[in-house]
Structure formats: C-alpha cells, structure tokens
Amino acid sequence: LLTLSLLACRNVSVVDAFITSNPRQQRPLNSLTPSLTKGHTNRKNKRSSSSSRLFVATTPITSNIPTVPASTNQNKSANDNNNNEEVEVPALGTIARMLPKESFDIDTKTSLFYFGLDMAAVVACLTALNTVVTSDVYHALPIWGQALSVMPLQVLSGFAMWCMWCIGHDAGHGTVSKQNWINHVVGEVAHSMVCLTPFVP
C-alpha cells in the first residue's frame, strides 16, 4: 500500500516501478522518501537474501494517443464551407432551357397510339387472368398451385395498368393533346375507369 501511494503521488507508471535493475542507474526507494521508509529498515534487512531490490522509475506517464494538428481541422472546416457555398440549385427555367425544344412538342397521334396500346395490354392481361381463375383446373389445384399459376399474369396486369396510369398522368398535365377535351377523355378512362383512381386535371 505504501508503494502504491508513492506511485500515485509521484505520477509514475506502475510497470516502470517494479523493475529490477542496476542500483547505480536508478534511484532506490529509500533515497526518494527517507522519512517514509525509515520505519521499515528492519524488514528490509530480513530480505537481504534476495538479490533484487525495489526501485522506482521516475519516468512520467505519457499518453500514446495521436493528436490531430489544429491546422488540419481548420483546413477541413474551410473546405466544407467552400463546398456548401459552391452548391447552387438551378432554377426551373434554367433546366427548361437546357432541354431540347423537341421535348416540349405535343404529338396527339403518338400519345393516342400509346394510349390504345396500353389499353389493349390491360384488356388482354385481365382477360387471361379471369380465364385462368374461373377454370376447373385452377380450382382443382392446391392453394400454393393456384398462387403460382396466376402470379405471372398478375405481374403483367400490374405492369400494363401502371403504363395506363402514366398516360392518365400526362393527360392531367395537358401533354397528351393540345385539345383539352381529349386530355379529359384519356384521363378519365385511364385513371377513373382502369386504375380506379379519380382523375383531377
């Protein structure tokens, strides 16, 4: 306990304290604190048979944790500030001028062609799906067989209806035709009738 108290007072390492070394190179414990070790002279003489003595190394405890220079942190903060200042969101008009003029052309014939194509895909997929689920073979299958038999048609039907929803979305923005009544008809059929979502232009 006396040794540990001395180590704590002198701020030395516990590992360095218990070192058996040449007494000529290090200072012995009794030379450092003669007043504290005076009462233990007899006990020390009894241990004269041992060739090792307790010496206290005066090396202070130092931390091995690397430190980051302050200049590095300042440079990093400056770079972050520069990056934040350089980021600028372009305006909507700037983006519109970057796009080619053909992107804003409204082609009614092409729009109606894809509207008819998507409608045909929806009708074909739903007809095939209805034919399968109403057949005797379908009802004779176990529940896992029924699920596997209709899964491909369900995926195709969902894809066709998604395409139809996109056509109705374009109609709501007035990009299917320059005629408003055509946009309304396409939007009502695509959204309200096929996708069962209200059409709001």
C-alpha positions as CSV (number, residue, x, y, z in Angstrom):
1,L,0.0,0.0,0.0
2,L,2.9,2.3,0.8
3,T,4.4,1.7,-2.6
4,L,1.2,2.3,-4.5
5,S,0.7,5.6,-2.5
6,L,4.1,6.7,-3.5
7,L,3.4,5.9,-7.2
8,A,0.2,7.9,-7.1
9,C,1.9,10.9,-5.6
10,R,4.8,11.0,-8.0
11,N,2.7,10.2,-11.1
12,V,4.9,7.3,-12.3
13,S,4.0,4.2,-14.2
14,V,3.2,1.0,-12.2
15,V,5.0,-1.1,-14.8
16,D,8.2,1.1,-14.6
17,A,8.1,1.0,-10.8
18,F,8.6,-2.8,-10.4
19,I,11.8,-3.0,-12.4
20,T,14.8,-4.9,-11.1
21,S,17.8,-3.1,-12.4
22,N,21.3,-1.9,-11.5
23,P,21.2,0.4,-8.4
24,R,23.8,2.6,-10.0
25,Q,21.5,3.6,-12.8
26,Q,18.3,4.3,-10.9
27,R,17.4,5.9,-7.5
28,P,16.3,3.4,-4.8
29,L,13.0,3.9,-3.0
30,N,14.6,4.7,0.4
31,S,16.6,7.6,-1.2
32,L,13.5,9.2,-2.6
33,T,11.4,9.1,0.6
34,P,13.7,8.5,3.6
35,S,11.1,9.7,6.1
36,L,8.5,7.1,4.9
37,T,10.9,4.2,4.7
38,K,12.7,4.8,8.0
39,G,10.4,2.5,9.9
40,H,10.9,-0.4,7.6
41,T,14.7,-0.8,7.9
42,N,14.4,-4.0,10.0
43,R,12.1,-5.6,7.5
44,K,14.4,-4.7,4.6
45,N,17.4,-6.3,6.4
46,K,15.5,-9.5,6.7
47,R,15.1,-9.6,3.0
48,S,18.8,-9.3,2.3
49,S,19.0,-12.8,0.9
50,S,17.2,-11.6,-2.2
51,S,19.4,-10.0,-4.9
52,S,16.6,-7.8,-6.2
53,R,15.6,-4.5,-4.8
54,L,12.6,-2.3,-5.4
55,F,13.4,0.8,-7.4
56,V,11.1,3.5,-8.6
57,A,11.5,4.8,-12.1
58,T,10.9,8.5,-12.4
59,T,9.6,8.3,-15.9
60,P,6.2,10.1,-16.0
61,I,3.1,8.5,-17.6
62,T,2.6,9.8,-21.1
63,S,-0.4,9.2,-23.4
64,N,0.2,7.4,-26.7
65,I,-3.0,8.7,-28.3
66,P,-2.1,10.6,-31.5
67,T,-3.2,14.1,-31.8
68,V,-4.6,15.8,-34.9
69,P,-2.9,19.2,-35.7
70,A,-5.2,22.2,-35.4
71,S,-4.3,23.3,-38.9
72,T,-5.8,20.1,-40.3
73,N,-9.1,20.7,-38.6
74,Q,-9.1,24.3,-39.8
75,N,-8.4,23.2,-43.4
76,K,-11.2,20.6,-43.3
77,S,-13.7,23.2,-41.9
78,A,-12.7,25.7,-44.6
79,N,-13.2,23.0,-47.4
80,D,-16.6,22.1,-46.0
81,N,-17.6,25.8,-46.1
82,N,-16.4,26.2,-49.6
83,N,-18.3,23.1,-50.8
84,N,-21.5,24.4,-49.1
85,E,-21.1,27.8,-50.8
86,E,-20.5,26.3,-54.3
87,V,-23.7,24.1,-54.3
88,E,-26.4,26.0,-56.0
89,V,-29.7,24.5,-57.1
90,P,-30.6,25.7,-60.7
91,A,-33.9,27.4,-61.3
92,L,-36.7,25.6,-63.1
93,G,-36.4,28.0,-66.1
94,T,-32.6,27.2,-66.3
95,I,-33.4,23.5,-66.5
96,A,-36.1,24.1,-69.2
97,R,-33.6,26.0,-71.3
98,M,-31.1,23.1,-71.1
99,L,-33.6,20.6,-72.6
100,P,-34.0,20.4,-76.4
101,K,-37.1,22.1,-77.8
102,E,-38.4,18.7,-79.1
103,S,-39.0,17.7,-75.5
104,F,-41.9,20.2,-75.3
105,D,-43.7,19.2,-78.5
106,I,-47.2,17.7,-78.1
107,D,-47.9,14.9,-80.5
108,T,-51.5,13.9,-80.2
109,K,-51.2,10.9,-82.6
110,T,-48.3,9.4,-80.8
111,S,-50.0,9.9,-77.4
112,L,-53.2,8.2,-78.6
113,F,-51.2,5.3,-80.1
114,Y,-49.6,4.5,-76.7
115,F,-53.0,5.0,-75.0
116,G,-54.5,2.4,-77.3
117,L,-51.5,0.1,-76.9
118,D,-51.7,0.2,-73.1
119,M,-55.4,-0.3,-73.1
120,A,-55.0,-3.4,-75.3
121,A,-52.4,-4.8,-72.9
122,V,-54.6,-4.2,-69.9
123,V,-57.6,-5.9,-71.5
124,A,-55.5,-8.9,-72.7
125,C,-53.9,-9.5,-69.3
126,L,-57.1,-9.1,-67.3
127,T,-59.0,-11.4,-69.8
128,A,-56.3,-14.1,-69.4
129,L,-56.3,-13.8,-65.7
130,N,-60.1,-14.1,-65.5
131,T,-60.0,-17.2,-67.8
132,V,-57.5,-18.9,-65.5
133,V,-59.2,-18.2,-62.2
134,T,-62.6,-19.4,-63.5
135,S,-61.3,-22.7,-65.0
136,D,-61.8,-26.1,-63.4
137,V,-58.1,-26.9,-63.5
138,Y,-57.4,-23.8,-61.3
139,H,-59.9,-24.9,-58.7
140,A,-58.6,-28.4,-58.6
141,L,-55.1,-27.2,-57.7
142,P,-54.0,-26.7,-54.1
143,I,-53.7,-23.2,-52.8
144,W,-50.0,-22.9,-53.5
145,G,-50.5,-24.2,-57.0
146,Q,-53.3,-21.6,-57.6
147,A,-51.0,-18.8,-56.4
148,L,-48.1,-19.9,-58.7
149,S,-50.4,-20.3,-61.7
150,V,-51.7,-16.7,-61.6
151,M,-48.6,-15.0,-60.4
152,P,-47.1,-14.3,-63.9
153,L,-50.4,-12.9,-65.2
154,Q,-50.8,-10.7,-62.1
155,V,-47.3,-9.2,-62.7
156,L,-48.1,-8.5,-66.4
157,S,-51.5,-7.0,-65.5
158,G,-49.9,-4.7,-62.9
159,F,-47.3,-3.5,-65.4
160,A,-50.0,-2.8,-68.0
161,M,-52.1,-0.8,-65.5
162,W,-49.0,1.2,-64.5
163,C,-48.5,2.2,-68.1
164,M,-52.1,3.2,-68.3
165,W,-51.7,5.3,-65.1
166,C,-48.8,7.1,-66.7
167,I,-50.9,8.0,-69.7
168,G,-53.6,9.4,-67.5
169,H,-51.0,11.4,-65.5
170,D,-49.7,13.0,-68.7
171,A,-53.3,13.8,-69.6
172,G,-53.8,15.6,-66.3
173,H,-50.8,17.8,-67.2
174,G,-52.3,18.5,-70.7
175,T,-49.4,16.9,-72.6
176,V,-51.4,14.2,-74.4
177,S,-53.1,16.7,-76.8
178,K,-53.5,20.4,-77.2
179,Q,-57.2,19.8,-77.1
180,N,-58.5,19.9,-73.5
181,W,-61.4,17.5,-74.2
182,I,-59.0,14.8,-75.5
183,N,-56.9,15.1,-72.3
184,H,-60.1,14.8,-70.2
185,V,-61.4,11.7,-72.0
186,V,-58.0,10.0,-71.9
187,G,-57.5,10.9,-68.3
188,E,-61.0,9.7,-67.2
189,V,-60.6,6.3,-69.0
190,A,-57.0,5.7,-67.8
191,H,-57.5,6.8,-64.2
192,S,-61.1,6.6,-63.2
193,M,-62.1,3.5,-65.2
194,V,-59.0,1.4,-65.4
195,C,-56.9,2.3,-62.4
196,L,-59.8,3.3,-60.2
197,T,-58.1,6.5,-59.1
198,P,-60.1,9.8,-59.6
199,F,-58.8,11.9,-62.5
200,V,-58.2,15.5,-61.4
201,P,-56.6,17.6,-64.2
